[in-house]
Amino acid sequence: MNKRNFLRTGLFVAAASLLKPRNLWADSAIDNDLDLPGEEQTGPFSLAPLAFANDALEPHFDKMTMEIHHDRHHNAYVTNLNKAVAGTAFATMSIDQVLSNVTSKQPAIRNNGGGHFNHTLFWSLLSPQGGGAPTGNVGKAIEAKFGGFDKFKETFTAEATGRFGSGWAWLCVNSKGELFISSTPNQDNPLMTKIVKKQAGTPILGLDVWEHAYYLKYQNKRADYIKAFWNVLNWSEVEKRYNAAKA
């Protein structure tokens, strides 16, 4: 290849790289290594199937988002978590124990362990028969703490909407048995007591506000996605988790 052709080829490659489409599903650097669905899981952690069909939450959550979110994103967190804990003490721990022991010096376990726990919780909180207002003990606790369900939704929505960039909004039970609302960046959560020190607790409700959770249907309208969430929220699961956290 002569010098002129070499330079021409180099310029073409550089231009092509600039035209490469942005992967809308890679919200940040910690979420850009998506393993293909169906990759064999090897290790202590595994991806459980959804309790409902991918299209069961429509029109609130669309089929394609559920498929990509669960089968690809969550699958990637599980695959990479198993790789990260291999040969370490974390490999013999439950996911709750992993999160309570992980530190900021272990980013792969932090990010992928959080991703696995957060999404597992999230799927359990969704139901085609969801929606309505909370009842039982958690309903009473929400009434006492926030002054009613509407005030709770307003406060929670503000926390979820106000989380800058990727992250999660939470309803948790603290060490005194009291409810509190918080949010965390990326895949952190309130079980990470060595990282989320000021607002540590047991999550009983969590909402994923990463773009990959809503961008296909709602684009940049995070508020519309949050509003839709209340229509599929499984309050019986929140009640079960609240009672367990209080026990």
Secondary structure, 3 states (H helix, E strand, C coil): CCHHHHHHHHHHHHHHHHCCCCCCCCCCHHHCCCCCCCCCCCCCCCCCCCCCCCCCCCCCCCHHHHHHHHHHHHHHHHHHHHHHHCCCHHHHCCHHHHHHHCCCCCHHHHHHHHHHHHHHHHHHCECCCCCCCCCHHHHHHHHHHHCCHHHHHHHHHHHHHHCCCCEEEEEEECCCCCEEEEEEECCCCCCCCCCCCCCCCEEEEEEECCHHHCHHHHCCCHHHHHHHHCCCECHHHHHHHHHHHHC
